[in-house]
């Protein structure tokens, strides 16, 4: 059901330990399995995380944090322009929203990263977990939006079929969830 897609952009999933231990069908894990050019780093405070800091310190990398907020470069509006001479590295925090806020609060190196985001016209389809605001998405949905925006700028080869394949596992999880009593509408 998971069909790997090779992206030009490296996605680094910063997974809260609680999410890593408990969730084996989480959207972060599915994203990692679908994107061979992704990696998973587990932790709460990434200030001293060797791999994260190696990426941040590498001048060949164009590192960004994908995280909602008012101070973002909006990819939907073309505010983020990829530097074609550097490797794009997008960091995403994977965990519940309270856990994600804690990771960001403790990781001053992540706080310094320029943030990217996008317009969110429709709410998250990941009904298993409630999103705190309309611009909050599941990890796999955020990666989908990043790839979609980068493709529009010519920095990724990501078409409609690629998007359908990437989101297919999320749709399947939602179909299974819908079959249980008390499932969200």
C-alpha positions as CSV (number, residue, x, y, z in Angstrom):
1,X,0.0,0.0,0.0
2,X,2.9,2.4,0.6
3,X,4.6,3.3,-2.7
4,X,8.0,4.9,-2.2
5,X,8.5,8.3,-3.9
6,X,12.0,9.7,-4.4
7,X,12.0,13.4,-3.7
8,X,14.7,15.9,-4.4
9,X,14.0,17.5,-1.0
10,X,15.3,15.7,2.1
11,X,12.7,15.5,4.9
12,X,13.9,15.1,8.4
13,X,11.2,13.9,10.8
14,X,11.9,14.9,14.4
15,X,9.8,12.4,16.3
16,X,8.9,12.9,19.9
17,X,9.9,9.7,21.9
18,X,6.3,9.2,23.0
19,X,5.1,9.2,19.4
20,X,8.0,6.9,18.4
21,X,7.2,4.3,21.1
22,X,3.4,4.3,20.8
23,X,2.5,4.8,17.3
24,X,3.5,2.4,14.6
25,X,0.9,3.6,12.1
26,X,1.4,7.3,12.6
27,X,1.6,9.6,9.6
28,X,5.3,10.4,10.4
29,X,6.3,6.8,10.1
30,X,4.3,6.3,7.0
31,X,5.9,9.4,5.5
32,X,9.3,8.0,6.2
33,X,8.5,4.7,4.6
34,X,7.1,6.5,1.5
35,X,10.1,8.8,1.1
36,X,13.5,7.1,0.8
37,X,15.1,10.6,1.0
38,X,13.8,11.1,4.5
39,X,15.2,10.3,7.9
40,X,13.9,10.0,11.4
41,X,15.5,11.6,14.5
42,X,14.0,10.8,17.9
43,X,14.2,13.3,20.7
44,X,12.7,16.1,22.7
45,X,15.5,18.6,22.8
46,X,17.5,18.6,19.6
47,X,20.1,21.2,20.7
48,X,22.8,18.5,21.1
49,X,21.5,16.0,18.5
50,X,24.6,15.2,16.3
51,X,22.7,14.4,13.1
52,X,20.4,17.4,13.3
53,X,23.3,19.8,14.0
54,X,25.4,18.3,11.2
55,X,22.6,19.2,8.8
56,X,22.1,22.6,10.3
57,X,25.9,23.4,10.2
58,X,26.4,22.2,6.6
59,X,26.6,25.2,4.3
60,X,25.4,23.1,1.3
61,X,22.0,22.6,3.0
62,X,19.1,25.0,2.8
63,X,17.4,24.0,6.1
64,X,13.8,25.1,6.9
65,X,11.3,24.2,9.6
66,X,7.8,23.2,8.4
67,X,5.6,24.5,11.2
68,X,2.5,26.6,11.2
69,X,2.5,30.2,12.5
70,X,2.3,33.8,11.5
71,X,6.1,34.2,10.7
72,X,6.3,31.8,7.9
73,X,7.4,31.9,4.3
74,X,4.2,30.9,2.7
75,X,4.9,28.3,0.0
76,X,1.4,28.6,-1.5
77,X,2.0,32.3,-2.2
78,X,5.6,31.8,-3.5
79,X,7.2,33.5,-0.6
80,X,9.7,30.6,-0.2
81,X,12.2,30.4,-3.1
82,X,14.4,27.3,-3.2
83,X,18.1,27.9,-3.7
84,X,19.0,25.6,-6.6
85,X,22.7,25.5,-5.5
86,X,21.9,24.0,-2.1
87,X,20.1,20.8,-1.0
88,X,16.7,21.5,0.5
89,X,16.2,20.0,4.0
90,X,12.8,20.4,5.6
91,X,12.4,19.5,9.2
92,X,9.0,18.5,10.5
93,X,8.2,17.8,14.2
94,X,6.1,14.6,14.4
95,X,4.0,14.0,17.5
96,X,0.9,15.3,19.2
97,X,0.6,19.1,19.0
98,X,1.4,19.5,22.7
99,X,4.6,17.3,22.2
100,X,5.5,19.3,19.1
101,X,5.3,22.6,21.0
102,X,7.5,21.2,23.7
103,X,10.1,20.0,21.2
104,X,10.1,23.4,19.6
105,X,10.3,25.2,22.9
106,X,13.3,23.1,24.1
107,X,15.2,23.1,20.8
108,X,16.6,26.6,20.3
109,X,18.5,25.4,17.2
110,X,15.1,24.7,15.6
111,X,13.7,28.0,16.7
112,X,16.3,29.8,14.7
113,X,15.4,28.1,11.4
114,X,13.3,30.0,8.9
115,X,9.8,28.6,8.9
116,X,7.8,27.5,5.8
117,X,4.1,26.9,5.6
118,X,1.2,27.1,3.3
119,X,-2.4,28.1,2.9
120,X,-4.6,25.4,4.2
121,X,-7.9,25.5,2.4
122,X,-9.4,22.3,3.9
123,X,-8.8,21.0,7.4
124,X,-6.7,17.9,8.0
125,X,-8.2,14.6,6.9
126,X,-6.5,12.8,9.8
127,X,-9.6,12.5,12.0
128,X,-8.0,10.2,14.5
129,X,-6.2,13.1,16.2
130,X,-7.8,16.5,16.6
131,X,-5.9,19.4,15.2
132,X,-5.8,22.5,17.4
133,X,-6.2,25.0,14.5
134,X,-7.2,25.0,10.9
135,X,-3.6,25.4,9.6
136,X,-2.4,22.3,11.5
137,X,-2.0,19.2,9.4
138,X,-0.8,15.6,9.9
139,X,2.9,15.1,9.0
140,X,2.1,13.3,5.7
141,X,-0.3,16.0,4.7
142,X,2.3,18.7,5.4
143,X,4.9,16.8,3.3
144,X,2.3,16.5,0.5
145,X,1.7,20.3,0.6
146,X,5.5,21.0,0.5
147,X,6.0,18.7,-2.4
148,X,3.0,20.1,-4.3
149,X,4.3,23.7,-3.8
150,X,7.9,22.8,-4.8
151,X,6.6,21.1,-7.9
152,X,4.7,24.3,-8.8
153,X,8.0,26.1,-8.7
154,X,9.7,23.5,-10.7
155,X,11.9,22.1,-7.9
156,X,10.2,18.7,-7.6
157,X,8.7,16.2,-10.0
158,X,5.5,15.6,-8.1
159,X,2.3,15.0,-10.1
160,X,-1.3,14.2,-9.2
161,X,-0.6,10.4,-9.3
162,X,2.4,10.8,-7.0
163,X,0.2,12.8,-4.5
164,X,-2.5,10.1,-4.6
165,X,0.1,7.4,-3.9
166,X,1.6,9.4,-1.1
167,X,-1.7,10.0,0.6
168,X,-3.2,6.5,-0.1
169,X,-2.1,5.1,3.3
170,X,-3.7,8.0,5.2
171,X,-7.0,7.4,3.2
172,X,-6.9,3.7,4.1
173,X,-6.3,4.4,7.8
174,X,-9.3,6.8,7.7
175,X,-11.5,4.1,6.0
176,X,-10.6,1.6,8.6
177,X,-11.2,4.1,11.4
178,X,-14.6,5.0,9.9
179,X,-15.8,1.4,10.4
180,X,-15.5,1.6,14.2
181,X,-18.4,2.7,16.5
182,X,-17.9,6.3,17.6
183,X,-15.6,7.2,14.7
184,X,-15.5,10.9,13.8
185,X,-17.9,11.7,10.9
